[in-house]
Amino acid sequence: MAIVARAYAQGNRAAPVNKPRVLMNLTGMPAKLSPVKKVISVLLALLVMAPASAMGSGDKFSDAQTGLTYTVNKPSNTLGLRATKFSLLTCQPGEEEWIYVKYGGTARYLEIMQTMAGVKCSDPGISKYLRVASINGLSAKVYVYCDPMKAASYSKCGVEDIARVGGYIIFTTKDTKTLKGTQIQVQGIGGITYAQLLTVAKSLKSVKASGNPIARVLPPVMIDPTTTTDVSVRVGNSIVLTVTEPAKWSAEVLTDGVVSFIPGGDQGGYITNPAFKALIAGATTVKVVNSDDPSKIYQIEITVNQ
């Protein structure tokens, strides 16, 4: 999962990325975020992170397992928080999708991210490694989102600070006879304690495939709005703008109804890039602007086919 969504991290996973950014093409989009923005860094692709819809069973974890070759795990304890998002997200080209699940609202919430073991699809934000923990017999690493720019407090930052600034536990399950292992990140923000993270992590159990695969969305088309002048997509597809400061971009659609603009920026638990969603067949011109230089307008011709 080279995703760079804070869910994975190479080695110790203390990658210098702050908000989980989803990855699709992980070619190095600098994440200019404040040092301690926690959550997954949803790199480019995440943009259209529409909740995946199941075709039948009612259990999205079991439905997701139907189409994946690594073990999908479901928590039995979510601290009383309700699931508010379940998404299958695009990873690097040629790799299987990864799972992002959120429980809770915008102030206090849990996030559980799962990807095939050994594949990087997301990246945790800047964090401090604290210790090793045991999760159902597996070795896990514990991190806290303390700000390294504040040297005095950073050196003293410990597990008790997870409830204050957020943190996560990350571990990898073993291969089974039929499925590959899974790297799992359990993250808590907004008052969730280290002990509670352990409880949630230990409640994760593998599920059986339901036989009802989750409906996939078309992969987004990635473009640089400063160099692209025309692009064609199918109805239902999305066009993601690969920009470094997502919140600063806005757009005007000249022909109503053909595409809709989805602003980028901080979504609470992750960061998305701005994008256009293709609604109906047709053609339109869009004008894209960066707030740093509103006098410069980038015009793009979009054709939407059935």
Backbone torsions as a table, in degrees:
resi	resn	phi	psi	omega
1	MET	NA	65.6	179.6
2	ALA	-59.8	23.9	-177.1
3	ILE	-61.7	144.4	169.8
4	VAL	-98.4	66.0	-175.5
5	ALA	-117.5	51.9	-179.9
6	ARG	42.1	7.5	-179.5
7	ALA	-97.4	-20.9	-178.8
8	TYR	-120.0	163.4	173.5
9	ALA	-161.1	144.6	-178.7
10	GLN	-75.7	147.7	177.7
11	GLY	57.3	-115.0	-177.2
12	ASN	-82.2	-2.5	-179.8
13	ARG	63.8	31.3	176.6
14	ALA	-104.4	54.9	-176.5
15	ALA	-69.4	149.8	-177.5
16	PRO	-78.0	51.2	176.8
17	VAL	-124.4	142.0	-175.4
18	ASN	-100.1	-56.9	-179.8
19	LYS	-100.2	135.0	-179.1
20	PRO	-46.3	121.0	178.5
21	ARG	-117.2	128.6	-176.9
22	VAL	-77.0	143.9	-175.7
23	LEU	-106.7	141.2	175.4
24	MET	-132.7	-45.1	-176.4
25	ASN	-125.0	19.8	-178.7
26	LEU	-5.8	59.0	177.7
27	THR	-95.8	25.5	173.1
28	GLY	91.0	58.4	172.6
29	MET	-89.9	114.3	-177.5
30	PRO	-62.5	129.9	179.5
31	ALA	-94.9	100.1	-177.8
32	LYS	-87.7	75.0	-177.6
33	LEU	-118.0	161.1	179.5
34	SER	-64.3	145.8	-172.1
35	PRO	-51.0	-26.4	-177.6
36	VAL	-122.4	48.7	177.9
37	LYS	-90.7	118.1	-177.1
38	LYS	-98.9	160.3	175.8
39	VAL	125.8	-171.9	-175.6
40	ILE	-87.2	145.6	-178.1
41	SER	-87.6	94.9	-176.5
42	VAL	-78.0	91.3	-174.3
43	LEU	-55.8	-165.7	-174.4
44	LEU	-44.7	-54.6	-172.1
45	ALA	-60.9	-25.4	-174.3
46	LEU	-59.1	-21.7	-173.0
47	LEU	-34.1	-50.7	-177.0
48	VAL	-98.8	56.4	-174.5
49	MET	-78.2	62.5	179.1
50	ALA	-74.1	139.3	-178.1
51	PRO	-56.2	134.5	179.9
52	ALA	-70.8	139.5	-179.4
53	SER	-108.4	133.4	-177.9
54	ALA	-81.9	153.5	-179.0
55	MET	-91.0	-9.9	-178.3
56	GLY	-169.2	-48.4	-166.6
57	SER	-71.9	-26.7	-177.9
58	GLY	92.5	-10.9	176.8
59	ASP	-112.6	103.4	-174.7
60	LYS	-66.2	-29.0	177.8
61	PHE	-65.8	-45.2	179.4
62	SER	-68.3	-34.8	177.7
63	ASP	-67.6	-39.7	178.7
64	ALA	-65.0	-38.1	180.0
65	GLN	-61.9	-28.7	-179.9
66	THR	-58.4	-33.5	-177.2
67	GLY	-107.3	6.6	-177.6
68	LEU	-118.1	151.7	-178.2
69	THR	-104.4	5.8	171.9
70	TYR	-111.2	159.5	-175.0
71	THR	-69.1	129.2	175.8
72	VAL	-97.9	132.0	-176.8
73	ASN	-117.6	140.6	-177.2
74	LYS	-121.6	134.6	179.9
75	PRO	-82.3	142.9	175.3
76	SER	-98.2	-11.7	179.1
77	ASN	-129.1	115.5	178.6
78	THR	-120.8	26.7	176.9
79	LEU	60.0	27.1	178.7
80	GLY	79.9	4.4	-180.0
81	LEU	-87.2	138.4	-177.8
82	ARG	-85.4	144.8	177.0
83	ALA	-67.2	125.8	-179.5
84	THR	-116.0	-9.2	176.2
85	LYS	-157.2	135.5	174.1
86	PHE	-137.2	117.7	-176.9
87	SER	-136.7	142.9	169.8
88	LEU	-101.2	118.6	-174.0
89	LEU	-111.7	148.4	179.6
90	THR	-69.1	136.7	177.5
91	CYS	-104.6	-150.2	177.3
92	GLN	-72.2	157.3	177.6
93	PRO	-54.1	132.9	177.8
94	GLY	87.1	-5.7	-179.7
95	GLU	-106.4	155.6	179.0
96	GLU	-71.8	157.1	179.4
97	GLU	-64.6	162.0	176.3
98	TRP	-118.7	162.8	-173.2
99	ILE	-108.0	132.1	175.0
100	TYR	-124.3	123.9	179.0
101	VAL	-129.7	135.5	179.1
102	LYS	-121.7	137.0	176.3
103	TYR	-121.7	125.9	179.4
104	GLY	110.3	-168.8	-176.1
105	GLY	-104.0	-133.6	-176.8
106	THR	-102.5	-17.0	-178.8
107	ALA	-98.7	-44.8	-178.6
108	ARG	-127.3	119.6	-177.3
109	TYR	-159.0	160.3	175.5
110	LEU	-111.0	147.6	173.3
111	GLU	-132.6	134.8	177.5
112	ILE	-124.9	122.8	-177.9
113	MET	-120.5	132.4	-178.2
114	GLN	-130.9	135.3	178.4
115	THR	-145.0	161.9	179.2
116	MET	-61.4	136.5	179.8
117	ALA	-56.0	134.3	177.9
118	GLY	86.6	-3.0	-179.4
119	VAL	-113.2	130.4	-177.7
120	LYS	-98.9	116.5	179.8
121	CYS	-120.0	-15.8	179.7
122	SER	-150.0	172.4	-175.5
123	ASP	-140.8	129.4	177.3
124	PRO	-66.0	158.9	177.8
125	GLY	-77.7	-178.4	179.8
126	ILE	-60.7	126.3	-175.5
127	SER	-150.3	171.3	-179.7
128	LYS	-113.4	127.8	176.7
129	TYR	-73.1	134.0	-177.6
130	LEU	-110.6	-52.0	-173.7
131	ARG	-169.4	176.9	174.0
132	VAL	-100.4	139.9	176.9
133	ALA	-126.8	164.8	178.2
134	SER	-110.3	124.6	178.4
135	ILE	-118.6	103.5	179.3
136	ASN	50.4	43.5	177.6
137	GLY	86.7	-3.0	179.9
138	LEU	-103.4	146.4	178.5
139	SER	-80.5	129.7	-179.4
140	ALA	-126.4	153.5	177.2
141	LYS	-108.6	142.3	-176.3
142	VAL	-113.2	132.9	-179.7
143	TYR	-130.8	153.5	176.6
144	VAL	-128.4	145.1	-178.5
145	TYR	-88.5	62.6	175.8
146	CYS	-88.4	149.3	-174.8
147	ASP	-82.8	113.3	-179.2
148	PRO	-67.4	-13.7	178.3
149	MET	-74.4	-16.9	178.1
150	LYS	-105.5	82.1	-171.8
151	ALA	-52.9	-45.1	-176.1
152	ALA	-62.4	-49.5	-178.4
153	SER	-73.8	-30.8	-179.3
154	TYR	-63.7	-41.6	-178.1
155	SER	-65.4	-27.7	-178.8
156	LYS	-94.7	-6.8	-175.0
157	CYS	-62.3	130.2	-178.1
158	GLY	-139.2	-169.1	-176.9
159	VAL	-60.4	-29.1	179.9
160	GLU	-66.4	-20.2	-179.4
161	ASP	-83.2	-8.5	178.2
162	ILE	-59.4	-38.3	179.2
163	ALA	-66.8	-26.5	-176.9
164	ARG	-86.5	-46.5	-174.5
165	VAL	-116.2	-4.9	-179.5
166	GLY	94.9	158.6	179.3
167	GLY	-173.9	-177.6	-178.3
168	TYR	-154.3	161.8	174.9
169	ILE	-119.1	135.8	-179.2
170	ILE	-133.3	133.8	-178.4
171	PHE	-154.4	167.8	-177.2
172	THR	-126.2	130.5	177.9
173	THR	-84.5	162.5	-177.6
174	LYS	-86.3	157.9	174.4
175	ASP	-62.9	149.2	171.5
176	THR	-108.4	-174.6	179.6
177	LYS	-65.4	-28.7	-174.7
178	THR	-117.3	-16.1	-175.4
179	LEU	-130.2	152.3	178.2
180	LYS	-81.7	163.7	179.6
181	GLY	-70.3	167.9	-175.6
182	THR	-131.2	137.6	172.8
183	GLN	-93.7	127.5	-175.3
184	ILE	-122.4	132.9	174.6
185	GLN	-119.3	123.2	177.2
186	VAL	-111.3	117.2	-172.5
187	GLN	-122.7	141.3	179.0
188	GLY	-127.8	137.2	179.7
189	ILE	-133.3	143.6	172.0
190	GLY	85.2	37.0	175.8
191	GLY	108.7	-0.6	178.7
192	ILE	-78.6	127.9	-173.9
193	THR	-86.3	167.6	176.7
194	TYR	-60.0	-43.8	-179.9
195	ALA	-61.0	-37.6	179.4
196	GLN	-70.0	-37.3	176.4
197	LEU	-61.3	-42.0	177.7
198	LEU	-60.5	-43.3	-179.6
199	THR	-60.0	-45.9	-179.8
200	VAL	-64.8	-46.3	-178.6
201	ALA	-60.3	-41.5	-178.5
202	LYS	-71.9	-16.7	179.8
203	SER	-86.3	-5.6	-179.1
204	LEU	-71.2	127.9	178.8
205	LYS	-133.6	146.7	-179.9
206	SER	-67.1	151.3	-179.7
207	VAL	-114.9	164.4	176.1
208	LYS	-97.1	146.4	179.0
209	ALA	-65.0	136.3	-178.6
210	SER	-82.6	-21.6	-174.7
211	GLY	89.5	-3.7	179.0
212	ASN	-113.4	92.8	-177.4
213	PRO	-64.1	150.4	176.8
214	ILE	-73.3	139.0	179.0
215	ALA	-66.0	126.0	179.7
216	ARG	-88.1	152.0	174.5
217	VAL	-100.1	154.7	177.8
218	LEU	-62.4	139.8	178.7
219	PRO	-64.3	142.7	-178.1
220	PRO	-70.5	156.5	174.7
221	VAL	-97.2	125.2	-176.8
222	MET	-97.5	128.8	178.6
223	ILE	-136.8	155.1	172.4
224	ASP	-96.7	112.1	-175.5
225	PRO	-65.4	-15.6	-179.1
226	THR	-84.7	-12.4	-179.0
227	THR	-125.4	-18.8	-177.9
228	THR	-86.8	133.4	179.7
229	THR	-113.3	-19.8	176.6
230	ASP	-154.0	150.5	-178.3
231	VAL	-154.6	146.4	178.6
232	SER	-121.0	137.8	179.1
233	VAL	-142.1	171.5	176.4
234	ARG	-97.9	159.0	176.9
235	VAL	-57.0	133.6	-179.9
236	GLY	95.3	-15.8	-179.6
237	ASN	-83.2	169.1	179.1
238	SER	-128.2	151.7	177.5
239	ILE	-114.9	114.9	-177.1
240	VAL	-98.9	132.7	178.9
241	LEU	-90.5	118.0	-176.6
242	THR	-85.7	86.0	-177.9
243	VAL	-121.9	158.1	-175.9
244	THR	-85.9	-25.6	179.3
245	GLU	-124.2	79.5	-172.0
246	PRO	-50.9	-38.2	-174.6
247	ALA	-70.5	-15.6	-175.9
248	LYS	-87.4	-2.1	-176.1
249	TRP	-103.7	137.5	176.5
250	SER	-133.6	168.6	-177.7
251	ALA	-151.0	153.1	174.9
252	GLU	-119.4	127.8	178.3
253	VAL	-100.0	119.6	-173.7
254	LEU	-77.6	-28.2	178.2
255	THR	-113.2	110.3	-176.6
256	ASP	-61.2	142.2	170.7
257	GLY	92.5	-20.1	-177.3
258	VAL	-76.9	-47.5	175.8
259	VAL	-137.1	159.2	174.3
260	SER	-121.2	148.4	179.9
261	PHE	-95.6	134.6	178.8
262	ILE	-116.3	109.4	-178.7
263	PRO	-60.6	150.5	176.8
264	GLY	-100.5	179.6	178.2
265	GLY	128.7	-165.0	-176.7
266	ASP	-75.6	118.5	-179.7
267	GLN	-100.4	14.1	179.0
268	GLY	103.6	-55.8	-179.3
269	GLY	-114.5	-5.9	-179.0
270	TYR	-162.2	169.8	-178.9
271	ILE	-115.0	135.1	179.9
272	THR	-118.3	156.3	174.2
273	ASN	-88.5	153.2	176.8
274	PRO	-66.0	155.2	-177.7
275	ALA	-159.1	167.6	173.6
276	PHE	-116.7	138.4	177.1
277	LYS	-107.4	125.8	-179.3
278	ALA	-78.9	119.9	-174.3
279	LEU	-99.8	-48.0	-179.4
280	ILE	-140.9	162.6	178.3
281	ALA	-65.5	139.8	-179.7
282	GLY	155.5	-167.2	-179.8
283	ALA	-140.9	148.5	178.3
284	THR	-155.3	159.0	172.7
285	THR	-104.0	139.1	175.6
286	VAL	-122.9	146.2	177.7
287	LYS	-115.6	120.9	-175.2
288	VAL	-110.5	136.8	-176.1
289	VAL	-135.9	143.4	173.6
290	ASN	-102.6	130.1	-175.4
291	SER	-62.1	-18.6	177.9
292	ASP	-70.4	-25.1	179.5
293	ASP	-146.8	73.1	-176.6
294	PRO	-62.9	-13.2	180.0
295	SER	-77.9	-18.0	-179.7
296	LYS	-96.1	116.0	-177.7
297	ILE	-112.3	127.4	178.9
298	TYR	-100.6	118.6	-176.6
299	GLN	-102.5	130.0	-177.7
300	ILE	-130.4	133.7	176.8
301	GLU	-93.5	123.0	-179.5
302	ILE	-113.9	127.3	176.1
303	THR	-112.6	128.2	179.6
304	VAL	-112.5	121.0	179.0
305	ASN	-105.3	159.2	178.4
306	GLN	-68.1	NA	NA
